[in-house]
């Protein structure tokens, strides 16, 4: 049993090294654009509400908002919901990576990106296939992104380039679509709603369409509010208030 375990570990490491060796030269092709992101912006082209492609350009897109223009609640609800350790790790959660590689090798199942940096890389540079080959490209480019860009810049790009619902891309568009207000005015409950949308924005759009949070959505919004309290972004009183108030479109 012990011999088989050692053999499996050896084969897993060997396979990982082989894939890394094949992937690295291909991933390097994408890396030249990373430094541009310091002072350039990804402009996405929509076709029927879906992003067909991104173009890195000097001109700031009209939908873009600087990180300082997003409310504290808007930023932290998403960070604490998506990647609690965003400001501590170097782009890759090693524990989650270990689980992802193990599942891929033993079960043939490839997990999605787990950190905000990885998700940003996936959105800008990679397709949405779920393969170990693509995962290694993601890791290489994420490493370069973390070495090149500040955390604040990574978060700003991420918030401006993610989907919040069918045809709703970027936090500025999402803020106006759901709340008819600028992102700087998002309150804790609204911020928690946007964070709730991210894992599956088209599926969770049901709450907005029906003008009432589903039981699942209500639970997720409250969990994020609790995280904001734990992170000392809101007080106990603000936590209670935002659990009982309604968003403008919610049915009472």
N, C-alpha and C positions, 0 to 999 in steps of 0.2 A: 504493500500500500504506500509506504513512504517513498519507495523507488519510483512508483508511478506518479506520485505527486511531484517529485523533483523533475521527472521527465516532462510533465505537463508545463511546469513553470519554465523550464528551459526552452521548450518549443514555443511558448507564448512570447518569451523575450526575443527569441530568434525571429519569429514572425513579425514582431513589432519593429525590430531593427531592419528587416528586409523592406517592409512597407515604408519605413522612414527614409531609407536610402533611395527608394524609387520616387517617393513623394517630394523630398526636399528640393531637387532641382526644378520641379514643376512649380512648387509653391513660391520659390524665389522670384519667379516671373511676375507674381502679383505684388511683391514687396516694394517695388520701385515707387508705387503710388502712395505708400504709407506716409512718407515725409511730406507729401503734398497736403495731407490733411491738416497740417499745422495752420495753414492759411488759405486752403481751398475748401470747397464744399461739395458733398455728393448731391447732385441734382437727379431725381428719379423721374423716369418716363413712365406714365401710367397708360395702360391699354385696357379698357373695360374695367377700370377700378383695380387692376393688378399691376405691380411693378414689373415692367418688361426689362428695364435696364437702368443702371446708374452711370452717371458721367461725373468725373471729378473736375470741377471748374473753379475759376477764380471768383466769379460773381456769386454773391450770396443769393440763394433762392428766395422768392417772396414769402414762402411759408416758414422760413427759418427764424428761430428765436434763440437769442443768446441764453446761456445757462442762468445768468443773473436776472433774466426776464421771466423766469419760471418760478412760481411760488415755492417756498421751502417745502410745503406739504406735497406739491406736485413732484418734486425731485425725490424726496425721501420716501414717499409711499412706494414708488417704483423701485428704488434701490433696496429698501428693506424687504420688499416682496419678492423681487427677482434675484437679488444677490447681496445678502446681508454683509458679507465680508468684502465687498467691492473695493473699499479703500485700504484693505489690509493685504489682499493677495496680489500676485504679480500677473494677473490675467487668467490664471488656470487654477482651478480648485483640484489639487492633487488627489484628494480622497475620492472625489467624484470621478476624476479621470481614471483612477484605478478600477473603480466599479464599472465604468463604461467599457474599458478595454477587456475586462474579465467577461462581461456579458457578451461582448462582440465575439470573442474567441470561443467561449463555451456554449453560447446560446444562439449565435448568429444574429444578435440584436444590437443595433447601434443606437445609443442614447443621443439626444439632441444637445445643443450647447447649454452649458450650465451657468456661465458667468456673463455679465454684461459685455465684457470685452470680446468674448467669443461670439456672442450674438451679433455684436456690431460687425465683426469680421465676416460672419456668415451672410449677413444682409448685404454687405458691400462687395465682397469678393468671390463668394462661392454660390453654387447652385444649392438646391434644397434636397439633394439625394441624401440617403442615410447609409453611408458606407464607411468602412474603416479607412479607406484611401482618402476620402474627403475629410474625415476627422483629423488625419495627420496634417493635411494642408492647413486646416483651421488652426491647429496648435502652433504651427510654424509662423503663420502670419500674425496670430495673436501675440506671440512672443515679441515679434518685431514692433507691433503696435504699442505694446506696453513699454518698450525701450525708447520709442520715438515720441509718443504723445503723452500729455499729462492726463491724469484721471479725470479732471474737469472737462478736458476736450473730448475724451472718449465718451463720457456721459452725455455731453451736449450733442455729439453726432448721433449717438444711440437714440436719444429722445426725439430727435428730429427726423429719424428715418425708420421708425417702427410702425407697425400697423395697429390701429386701435379699433378697427371695425371694417366692414365691407367698403372699400374705396376710401377709407379714412387713414391717411398716413401722416405721421408726425404729430407732436403734442400740440402745436398751434392749431392745426386743423381739427384735432380731436376736441380741444377745449371749446372752440366755436361750434362744432357740430353738436356736442352733447349739452353744453351749458351756455352757449351764446356769449362767451366772455373770453378775454385774453388770458393766457396761461398764468400770468402774474396774479390773477384774482381767484385761482382755484382754491377751494377750502378743503379741509381734511377728508370729508366724506366724498367729495368729487374726485379728489386725488386717489382715494382708495378704490373708487369705481374704475378709474382708468387703469390702475394697477391690476385690478381683477380681470380686465379684458385681455391682458397680454398673452397668457398661455394659448388662448384659442379665440381670437377676436371675432371671427365670423360666428362661431358657435355661441359665444356669450353675448352677442348682440341682441339675443332674444329678449333680454331684460329691457333694453331701450325700446325695442319694437313694441313690446307689450305695455310699456310705461309702468312697469312694476318689477322690482328685483325678484328673481326666482329665489327659492330657499337656498340654493347653492350659492348664488351671487351675494345674497344678504350675509351668509356665513363668511364668505371670502372677504367682503368689504369690512366686516367687523373684526376679522382676524388681522387685517392690515392696519385698522385703527388701533388695535391692541399693540401692534409692533411699533406704531408711531409713539404710543405712550411709553413703551419699553425703551425706545430710543431717545426719549425725552424731547421729542419734537412737539408733542402736545401734552397738556396737563390732564389730570384725572377728570376735572370738570369738562374740559374740551372733548375728552373721550366719550363721556356720557352724553353730551349735547349732540355730537355727531353721529351717535348711534340712534338717536330718536328723531332728529330732523330729517326732512326729505329733500331730495334734489328737485329742481324746478319742474321736471317732467314726471316725477313719480306720482302715481295715484295714491291718494290718502285713504 
